[in-house]
Amino acid sequence: MDSNIRVAEVPASRGASWLAEGFHLFRRQPLAWIGLCVGWLVIWFGLLLVPLLGPVLANLLQPVFFASFAIAAFKQGAGERVTMGELFSGFRRNIRALVNLGLIMMLAQLASVFLMKALGLPGWPADQPFDLVAYAELLRASSWIVASGFLVMALASGALWFAPQLVVFHDMSTSHAIRWSVYAALANFGAMVLYGALLVVLLVVAWVPLGIGLLVMLPVMVISTYTGYRDVFEKKP
C-alpha cells in the first residue's frame, strides 16, 4: 500500500458527525446541491428506461457521479461555488477506474440476488400480474433470506464506500482504491455502522410524508461520502 496515505481511526461517534458536516455544507448552498441531486436522478431514471443497456449503464456510472459529488464538496470546502457543471466533473477524473468500481458493485448486487435465490427466495408466478402488496406478504415467511441479501449489499457498499474518492483525489487504480477503502472501513467499523444506521433511519423519515424530506437528505447523503472520506484520509496527525 502507498506509504503516503494515512488512515485515521476515528471514534464511532464521528459517524454522526459526517452527516452533520454534510448538512452544514448543504445549508450553505441548498439550491445548488438539490439541483445536482435532481440532475443525477433524472439521468439515472432515464437510463433505467432504456431497454437492456440502460440499467447496466446506470449501475456502472454510479461511482462516477459520486466522485462528482465529492469533487463538488471539496471545491465548496475550499470556498468555491457549487455549479451544475460539477455533476460531470467525475467524468474527467480517471473514469475507467470509476466505471470498474461500478462493475464490481453491480456484480455484488447480482451475487446478493443469486444468494437469495439459492436460499429459497420465492418468485412471483409469471402468468399473474405483479402485485407488490401480495408479494410483500409472500416474503414475510422468507424475511431472513431478504435480510441476508441486504446484509451482503450493505457489506459490499461499506467496503467500497471510500473508493470513488480515493480514485479521484489520489488517482488510484480500482484495485488499489478498493484495498484502501476496505482497510479504512474495517479500521473505522464503529463509525461506519453508526453512520449507516443513522443514514437509513433519516432516509426513511425523509420519505414521509410525500418524500419531501429527500430534497434535504439526498444531498446530505452524497456530501457525507466526502466528509467521511475527509475525516478518515485527510485528517491531520
C-alpha positions as protocol buffer text, in pm:
chain_id: "A"
residue {
  index: 1
  type: MET
  ca { x: 0 y: 0 z: 0 }
}
residue {
  index: 2
  type: ASP
  ca { x: 100 y: 361 z: -56 }
}
residue {
  index: 3
  type: SER
  ca { x: 311 y: 486 z: 235 }
}
residue {
  index: 4
  type: ASN
  ca { x: 194 y: 842 z: 164 }
}
residue {
  index: 5
  type: ILE
  ca { x: -166 y: 755 z: 254 }
}
residue {
  index: 6
  type: ARG
  ca { x: -272 y: 758 z: 618 }
}
residue {
  index: 7
  type: VAL
  ca { x: -596 y: 618 z: 759 }
}
residue {
  index: 8
  type: ALA
  ca { x: -720 y: 781 z: 1079 }
}
residue {
  index: 9
  type: GLU
  ca { x: -905 y: 560 z: 1327 }
}
residue {
  index: 10
  type: VAL
  ca { x: -1184 y: 789 z: 1443 }
}
residue {
  index: 11
  type: PRO
  ca { x: -1429 y: 736 z: 1733 }
}
residue {
  index: 12
  type: ALA
  ca { x: -1762 y: 571 z: 1648 }
}
residue {
  index: 13
  type: SER
  ca { x: -1941 y: 899 z: 1724 }
}
residue {
  index: 14
  type: ARG
  ca { x: -1775 y: 1054 z: 1418 }
}
residue {
  index: 15
  type: GLY
  ca { x: -2019 y: 858 z: 1201 }
}
residue {
  index: 16
  type: ALA
  ca { x: -2291 y: 1101 z: 1312 }
}
residue {
  index: 17
  type: SER
  ca { x: -2059 y: 1396 z: 1252 }
}
residue {
  index: 18
  type: TRP
  ca { x: -2014 y: 1302 z: 885 }
}
residue {
  index: 19
  type: LEU
  ca { x: -2386 y: 1357 z: 834 }
}
residue {
  index: 20
  type: ALA
  ca { x: -2389 y: 1674 z: 1044 }
}
residue {
  index: 21
  type: GLU
  ca { x: -2098 y: 1818 z: 844 }
}
residue {
  index: 22
  type: GLY
  ca { x: -2273 y: 1716 z: 524 }
}
residue {
  index: 23
  type: PHE
  ca { x: -2581 y: 1911 z: 634 }
}
residue {
  index: 24
  type: HIS
  ca { x: -2363 y: 2212 z: 719 }
}
residue {
  index: 25
  type: LEU
  ca { x: -2227 y: 2221 z: 362 }
}
residue {
  index: 26
  type: PHE
  ca { x: -2573 y: 2164 z: 218 }
}
residue {
  index: 27
  type: ARG
  ca { x: -2738 y: 2453 z: 401 }
}
residue {
  index: 28
  type: ARG
  ca { x: -2475 y: 2695 z: 271 }
}
residue {
  index: 29
  type: GLN
  ca { x: -2575 y: 2622 z: -92 }
}
residue {
  index: 30
  type: PRO
  ca { x: -2901 y: 2425 z: -77 }
}
residue {
  index: 31
  type: LEU
  ca { x: -3035 y: 2505 z: -425 }
}
residue {
  index: 32
  type: ALA
  ca { x: -2709 y: 2406 z: -591 }
}
residue {
  index: 33
  type: TRP
  ca { x: -2699 y: 2070 z: -415 }
}
residue {
  index: 34
  type: ILE
  ca { x: -3066 y: 1999 z: -480 }
}
residue {
  index: 35
  type: GLY
  ca { x: -3003 y: 2078 z: -847 }
}
residue {
  index: 36
  type: LEU
  ca { x: -2709 y: 1836 z: -859 }
}
residue {
  index: 37
  type: CYS
  ca { x: -2912 y: 1555 z: -700 }
}
residue {
  index: 38
  type: VAL
  ca { x: -3215 y: 1616 z: -921 }
}
residue {
  index: 39
  type: GLY
  ca { x: -2991 y: 1610 z: -1228 }
}
residue {
  index: 40
  type: TRP
  ca { x: -2832 y: 1284 z: -1112 }
}
residue {
  index: 41
  type: LEU
  ca { x: -3171 y: 1120 z: -1051 }
}
residue {
  index: 42
  type: VAL
  ca { x: -3311 y: 1237 z: -1386 }
}
residue {
  index: 43
  type: ILE
  ca { x: -3014 y: 1080 z: -1566 }
}
residue {
  index: 44
  type: TRP
  ca { x: -3033 y: 763 z: -1355 }
}
residue {
  index: 45
  type: PHE
  ca { x: -3407 y: 706 z: -1406 }
}
residue {
  index: 46
  type: GLY
  ca { x: -3372 y: 799 z: -1772 }
}
residue {
  index: 47
  type: LEU
  ca { x: -3111 y: 528 z: -1818 }
}
residue {
  index: 48
  type: LEU
  ca { x: -3332 y: 274 z: -1641 }
}
residue {
  index: 49
  type: LEU
  ca { x: -3596 y: 330 z: -1909 }
}
residue {
  index: 50
  type: VAL
  ca { x: -3356 y: 230 z: -2188 }
}
residue {
  index: 51
  type: PRO
  ca { x: -3403 y: -143 z: -2260 }
}
residue {
  index: 52
  type: LEU
  ca { x: -3117 y: -381 z: -2175 }
}
residue {
  index: 53
  type: LEU
  ca { x: -2817 y: -145 z: -2186 }
}
residue {
  index: 54
  type: GLY
  ca { x: -2969 y: 139 z: -1982 }
}
residue {
  index: 55
  type: PRO
  ca { x: -2983 y: -33 z: -1640 }
}
residue {
  index: 56
  type: VAL
  ca { x: -2627 y: -159 z: -1689 }
}
residue {
  index: 57
  type: LEU
  ca { x: -2502 y: 193 z: -1764 }
}
residue {
  index: 58
  type: ALA
  ca { x: -2696 y: 332 z: -1468 }
}
residue {
  index: 59
  type: ASN
  ca { x: -2507 y: 98 z: -1235 }
}
residue {
  index: 60
  type: LEU
  ca { x: -2167 y: 143 z: -1398 }
}
residue {
  index: 61
  type: LEU
  ca { x: -2188 y: 523 z: -1372 }
}
residue {
  index: 62
  type: GLN
  ca { x: -2291 y: 548 z: -1006 }
}
residue {
  index: 63
  type: PRO
  ca { x: -1929 y: 576 z: -876 }
}
residue {
  index: 64
  type: VAL
  ca { x: -1862 y: 841 z: -1142 }
}
residue {
  index: 65
  type: PHE
  ca { x: -2145 y: 1058 z: -1012 }
}
residue {
  index: 66
  type: PHE
  ca { x: -2042 y: 1003 z: -650 }
}
residue {
  index: 67
  type: ALA
  ca { x: -1692 y: 1111 z: -746 }
}
residue {
  index: 68
  type: SER
  ca { x: -1850 y: 1424 z: -895 }
}
residue {
  index: 69
  type: PHE
  ca { x: -2029 y: 1494 z: -567 }
}
residue {
  index: 70
  type: ALA
  ca { x: -1702 y: 1454 z: -374 }
}
residue {
  index: 71
  type: ILE
  ca { x: -1526 y: 1698 z: -607 }
}
residue {
  index: 72
  type: ALA
  ca { x: -1809 y: 1949 z: -566 }
}
residue {
  index: 73
  type: ALA
  ca { x: -1796 y: 1918 z: -186 }
}
residue {
  index: 74
  type: PHE
  ca { x: -1418 y: 1960 z: -190 }
}
residue {
  index: 75
  type: LYS
  ca { x: -1447 y: 2276 z: -400 }
}
residue {
  index: 76
  type: GLN
  ca { x: -1715 y: 2417 z: -174 }
}
residue {
  index: 77
  type: GLY
  ca { x: -1495 y: 2350 z: 128 }
}
residue {
  index: 78
  type: ALA
  ca { x: -1221 y: 2545 z: -48 }
}
residue {
  index: 79
  type: GLY
  ca { x: -1452 y: 2845 z: -84 }
}
residue {
  index: 80
  type: GLU
  ca { x: -1577 y: 2792 z: -440 }
}
residue {
  index: 81
  type: ARG
  ca { x: -1937 y: 2796 z: -557 }
}
residue {
  index: 82
  type: VAL
  ca { x: -2107 y: 2468 z: -649 }
}
residue {
  index: 83
  type: THR
  ca { x: -2244 y: 2472 z: -1005 }
}
residue {
  index: 84
  type: MET
  ca { x: -2442 y: 2224 z: -1215 }
}
residue {
  index: 85
  type: GLY
  ca { x: -2131 y: 2159 z: -1421 }
}
residue {
  index: 86
  type: GLU
  ca { x: -1986 y: 1975 z: -1122 }
}
residue {
  index: 87
  type: LEU
  ca { x: -2230 y: 1690 z: -1189 }
}
residue {
  index: 88
  type: PHE
  ca { x: -1999 y: 1574 z: -1468 }
}
residue {
  index: 89
  type: SER
  ca { x: -1662 y: 1650 z: -1308 }
}
residue {
  index: 90
  type: GLY
  ca { x: -1613 y: 1281 z: -1223 }
}
residue {
  index: 91
  type: PHE
  ca { x: -1618 y: 1200 z: -1594 }
}
residue {
  index: 92
  type: ARG
  ca { x: -1291 y: 1391 z: -1628 }
}
residue {
  index: 93
  type: ARG
  ca { x: -1104 y: 1209 z: -1347 }
}
residue {
  index: 94
  type: ASN
  ca { x: -981 y: 854 z: -1403 }
}
residue {
  index: 95
  type: ILE
  ca { x: -1320 y: 743 z: -1537 }
}
residue {
  index: 96
  type: ARG
  ca { x: -1205 y: 391 z: -1626 }
}
residue {
  index: 97
  type: ALA
  ca { x: -1125 y: 311 z: -1262 }
}
residue {
  index: 98
  type: LEU
  ca { x: -1459 y: 458 z: -1152 }
}
residue {
  index: 99
  type: VAL
  ca { x: -1656 y: 254 z: -1407 }
}
residue {
  index: 100
  type: ASN
  ca { x: -1469 y: -56 z: -1291 }
}
residue {
  index: 101
  type: LEU
  ca { x: -1592 y: 19 z: -940 }
}
residue {
  index: 102
  type: GLY
  ca { x: -1945 y: 33 z: -1077 }
}
residue {
  index: 103
  type: LEU
  ca { x: -1893 y: -306 z: -1239 }
}
residue {
  index: 104
  type: ILE
  ca { x: -1774 y: -459 z: -913 }
}
residue {
  index: 105
  type: MET
  ca { x: -2071 y: -314 z: -726 }
}
residue {
  index: 106
  type: MET
  ca { x: -2307 y: -450 z: -990 }
}
residue {
  index: 107
  type: LEU
  ca { x: -2151 y: -795 z: -953 }
}
residue {
  index: 108
  type: ALA
  ca { x: -2205 y: -769 z: -575 }
}
residue {
  index: 109
  type: GLN
  ca { x: -2572 y: -691 z: -640 }
}
residue {
  index: 110
  type: LEU
  ca { x: -2603 y: -994 z: -867 }
}
residue {
  index: 111
  type: ALA
  ca { x: -2429 y: -1209 z: -603 }
}
residue {
  index: 112
  type: SER
  ca { x: -2685 y: -1088 z: -348 }
}
residue {
  index: 113
  type: VAL
  ca { x: -2973 y: -1187 z: -579 }
}
residue {
  index: 114
  type: PHE
  ca { x: -2822 y: -1529 z: -651 }
}
residue {
  index: 115
  type: LEU
  ca { x: -2768 y: -1585 z: -278 }
}
residue {
  index: 116
  type: MET
  ca { x: -3132 y: -1510 z: -201 }
}
residue {
  index: 117
  type: LYS
  ca { x: -3246 y: -1739 z: -484 }
}
residue {
  index: 118
  type: ALA
  ca { x: -3018 y: -2017 z: -358 }
}
residue {
  index: 119
  type: LEU
  ca { x: -3159 y: -1978 z: -8 }
}
residue {
  index: 120
  type: GLY
  ca { x: -3511 y: -2027 z: -142 }
}
residue {
  index: 121
  type: LEU
  ca { x: -3650 y: -1677 z: -203 }
}
residue {
  index: 122
  type: PRO
  ca { x: -3997 y: -1724 z: -357 }
}
residue {
  index: 123
  type: GLY
  ca { x: -4064 y: -1577 z: -701 }
}
residue {
  index: 124
  type: TRP
  ca { x: -4383 y: -1432 z: -845 }
}
residue {
  index: 125
  type: PRO
  ca { x: -4583 y: -1651 z: -1085 }
}
residue {
  index: 126
  type: ALA
  ca { x: -4510 y: -1546 z: -1444 }
}
residue {
  index: 127
  type: ASP
  ca { x: -4872 y: -1595 z: -1553 }
}
residue {
  index: 128
  type: GLN
  ca { x: -5010 y: -1347 z: -1297 }
}
residue {
  index: 129
  type: PRO
  ca { x: -4991 y: -965 z: -1295 }
}
residue {
  index: 130
  type: PHE
  ca { x: -4744 y: -847 z: -1033 }
}
residue {
  index: 131
  type: ASP
  ca { x: -4898 y: -730 z: -704 }
}
residue {
  index: 132
  type: LEU
  ca { x: -4647 y: -557 z: -473 }
}
residue {
  index: 133
  type: VAL
  ca { x: -4863 y: -590 z: -161 }
}
residue {
  index: 134
  type: ALA
  ca { x: -4929 y: -959 z: -222 }
}
residue {
  index: 135
  type: TYR
  ca { x: -4562 y: -1025 z: -293 }
}
residue {
  index: 136
  type: ALA
  ca { x: -4457 y: -845 z: 26 }
}
residue {
  index: 137
  type: GLU
  ca { x: -4695 y: -1073 z: 216 }
}
residue {
  index: 138
  type: LEU
  ca { x: -4543 y: -1373 z: 38 }
}
residue {
  index: 139
  type: LEU
  ca { x: -4195 y: -1264 z: 150 }
}
residue {
  index: 140
  type: ARG
  ca { x: -4289 y: -1243 z: 519 }
}
residue {
  index: 141
  type: ALA
  ca { x: -4206 y: -1609 z: 574 }
}
residue {
  index: 142
  type: SER
  ca { x: -3870 y: -1557 z: 400 }
}
residue {
  index: 143
  type: SER
  ca { x: -3768 y: -1235 z: 572 }
}
residue {
  index: 144
  type: TRP
  ca { x: -3439 y: -1388 z: 688 }
}
residue {
  index: 145
  type: ILE
  ca { x: -3349 y: -1458 z: 324 }
}
residue {
  index: 146
  type: VAL
  ca { x: -3417 y: -1096 z: 229 }
}
residue {
  index: 147
  type: ALA
  ca { x: -3214 y: -981 z: 530 }
}
residue {
  index: 148
  type: SER
  ca { x: -2922 y: -1200 z: 416 }
}
residue {
  index: 149
  type: GLY
  ca { x: -2928 y: -1038 z: 73 }
}
residue {
  index: 150
  type: PHE
  ca { x: -2939 y: -689 z: 217 }
}
residue {
  index: 151
  type: LEU
  ca { x: -2652 y: -775 z: 451 }
}
residue {
  index: 152
  type: VAL
  ca { x: -2435 y: -877 z: 155 }
}
residue {
  index: 153
  type: MET
  ca { x: -2517 y: -549 z: -19 }
}
residue {
  index: 154
  type: ALA
  ca { x: -2452 y: -346 z: 297 }
}
residue {
  index: 155
  type: LEU
  ca { x: -2111 y: -509 z: 344 }
}
residue {
  index: 156
  type: ALA
  ca { x: -2019 y: -452 z: -21 }
}
residue {
  index: 157
  type: SER
  ca { x: -2132 y: -88 z: -6 }
}
residue {
  index: 158
  type: GLY
  ca { x: -1940 y: -28 z: 316 }
}
residue {
  index: 159
  type: ALA
  ca { x: -1626 y: -189 z: 178 }
}
residue {
  index: 160
  type: LEU
  ca { x: -1632 y: 33 z: -133 }
}
residue {
  index: 161
  type: TRP
  ca { x: -1762 y: 348 z: 38 }
}
residue {
  index: 162
  type: PHE
  ca { x: -1434 y: 543 z: 16 }
}
residue {
  index: 163
  type: ALA
  ca { x: -1317 y: 403 z: -319 }
}
residue {
  index: 164
  type: PRO
  ca { x: -1456 y: 670 z: -559 }
}
residue {
  index: 165
  type: GLN
  ca { x: -1296 y: 949 z: -354 }
}
residue {
  index: 166
  type: LEU
  ca { x: -962 y: 765 z: -348 }
}
residue {
  index: 167
  type: VAL
  ca { x: -974 y: 727 z: -725 }
}
residue {
  index: 168
  type: VAL
  ca { x: -1038 y: 1096 z: -797 }
}
residue {
  index: 169
  type: PHE
  ca { x: -829 y: 1255 z: -521 }
}
residue {
  index: 170
  type: HIS
  ca { x: -533 y: 1014 z: -529 }
}
residue {
  index: 171
  type: ASP
  ca { x: -553 y: 885 z: -888 }
}
residue {
  index: 172
  type: MET
  ca { x: -560 y: 526 z: -764 }
}
residue {
  index: 173
  type: SER
  ca { x: -634 y: 220 z: -972 }
}
residue {
  index: 174
  type: THR
  ca { x: -956 y: 32 z: -899 }
}
residue {
  index: 175
  type: SER
  ca { x: -785 y: -248 z: -704 }
}
residue {
  index: 176
  type: HIS
  ca { x: -569 y: -4 z: -507 }
}
residue {
  index: 177
  type: ALA
  ca { x: -869 y: 210 z: -412 }
}
residue {
  index: 178
  type: ILE
  ca { x: -1067 y: -96 z: -305 }
}
residue {
  index: 179
  type: ARG
  ca { x: -785 y: -220 z: -79 }
}
residue {
  index: 180
  type: TRP
  ca { x: -756 y: 117 z: 93 }
}
residue {
  index: 181
  type: SER
  ca { x: -1135 y: 153 z: 120 }
}
residue {
  index: 182
  type: VAL
  ca { x: -1174 y: -191 z: 280 }
}
residue {
  index: 183
  type: TYR
  ca { x: -891 y: -119 z: 522 }
}
residue {
  index: 184
  type: ALA
  ca { x: -1039 y: 219 z: 619 }
}
residue {
  index: 185
  type: ALA
  ca { x: -1388 y: 70 z: 666 }
}
residue {
  index: 186
  type: LEU
  ca { x: -1255 y: -206 z: 892 }
}
residue {
  index: 187
  type: ALA
  ca { x: -1038 y: 39 z: 1090 }
}
residue {
  index: 188
  type: ASN
  ca { x: -1344 y: 260 z: 1146 }
}
residue {
  index: 189
  type: PHE
  ca { x: -1607 y: -11 z: 1178 }
}
residue {
  index: 190
  type: GLY
  ca { x: -1792 y: 158 z: 1465 }
}
residue {
  index: 191
  type: ALA
  ca { x: -1819 y: 490 z: 1284 }
}
residue {
  index: 192
  type: MET
  ca { x: -1930 y: 316 z: 964 }
}
residue {
  index: 193
  type: VAL
  ca { x: -2203 y: 120 z: 1146 }
}
residue {
  index: 194
  type: LEU
  ca { x: -2336 y: 429 z: 1324 }
}
residue {
  index: 195
  type: TYR
  ca { x: -2321 y: 632 z: 1004 }
}
residue {
  index: 196
  type: GLY
  ca { x: -2502 y: 363 z: 804 }
}
residue {
  index: 197
  type: ALA
  ca { x: -2772 y: 312 z: 1067 }
}
residue {
  index: 198
  type: LEU
  ca { x: -2840 y: 685 z: 1100 }
}
residue {
  index: 199
  type: LEU
  ca { x: -2843 y: 728 z: 723 }
}
residue {
  index: 200
  type: VAL
  ca { x: -3105 y: 455 z: 679 }
}
residue {
  index: 201
  type: VAL
  ca { x: -3325 y: 596 z: 957 }
}
residue {
  index: 202
  type: LEU
  ca { x: -3300 y: 953 z: 823 }
}
residue {
  index: 203
  type: LEU
  ca { x: -3379 y: 845 z: 468 }
}
residue {
  index: 204
  type: VAL
  ca { x: -3687 y: 656 z: 589 }
}
residue {
  index: 205
  type: VAL
  ca { x: -3802 y: 958 z: 791 }
}
residue {
  index: 206
  type: ALA
  ca { x: -3734 y: 1186 z: 492 }
}
residue {
  index: 207
  type: TRP
  ca { x: -3959 y: 967 z: 278 }
}
residue {
  index: 208
  type: VAL
  ca { x: -4262 y: 1052 z: 498 }
}
residue {
  index: 209
  type: PRO
  ca { x: -4467 y: 1243 z: 407 }
}
residue {
  index: 210
  type: LEU
  ca { x: -4454 y: 1253 z: 27 }
}
residue {
  index: 211
  type: GLY
  ca { x: -4076 y: 1223 z: 17 }
}
residue {
  index: 212
  type: ILE
  ca { x: -4025 y: 1598 z: 57 }
}
residue {
  index: 213
  type: GLY
  ca { x: -3750 y: 1543 z: 313 }
}
residue {
  index: 214
  type: LEU
  ca { x: -3542 y: 1371 z: 44 }
}
residue {
  index: 215
  type: LEU
  ca { x: -3473 y: 1716 z: -100 }
}
residue {
  index: 216
  type: VAL
  ca { x: -3252 y: 1759 z: 206 }
}
residue {
  index: 217
  type: MET
  ca { x: -3143 y: 1404 z: 284 }
}
residue {
  index: 218
  type: LEU
  ca { x: -3022 y: 1303 z: -63 }
}
residue {
  index: 219
  type: PRO
  ca { x: -2782 y: 1599 z: -86 }
}
residue {
  index: 220
  type: VAL
  ca { x: -2668 y: 1539 z: 274 }
}
residue {
  index: 221
  type: MET
  ca { x: -2606 y: 1173 z: 189 }
}
residue {
  index: 222
  type: VAL
  ca { x: -2393 y: 1244 z: -118 }
}
residue {
  index: 223
  type: ILE
  ca { x: -2198 y: 1519 z: 59 }
}
residue {
  index: 224
  type: SER
  ca { x: -2135 y: 1292 z: 360 }
}
residue {
  index: 225
  type: THR
  ca { x: -1946 y: 1048 z: 139 }
}
residue {
  index: 226
  type: TYR
  ca { x: -1688 y: 1327 z: 110 }
}
residue {
  index: 227
  type: THR
  ca { x: -1696 y: 1444 z: 473 }
}
residue {
  index: 228
  type: GLY
  ca { x: -1640 y: 1084 z: 586 }
}
residue {
  index: 229
  type: TYR
  ca { x: -1351 y: 1041 z: 343 }
}
residue {
  index: 230
  type: ARG
  ca { x: -1201 y: 1372 z: 458 }
}
residue {
  index: 231
  type: ASP
  ca { x: -1221 y: 1269 z: 823 }
}
residue {
  index: 232
  type: VAL
  ca { x: -1057 y: 931 z: 764 }
}
residue {
  index: 233
  type: PHE
  ca { x: -799 y: 1009 z: 493 }
}
residue {
  index: 234
  type: GLU
  ca { x: -729 y: 1381 z: 518 }
}
residue {
  index: 235
  type: LYS
  ca { x: -726 y: 1421 z: 895 }
}
residue {
  index: 236
  type: LYS
  ca { x: -407 y: 1586 z: 1018 }
}
residue {
  index: 237
  type: PRO
  ca { x: -198 y: 1372 z: 1256 }
}
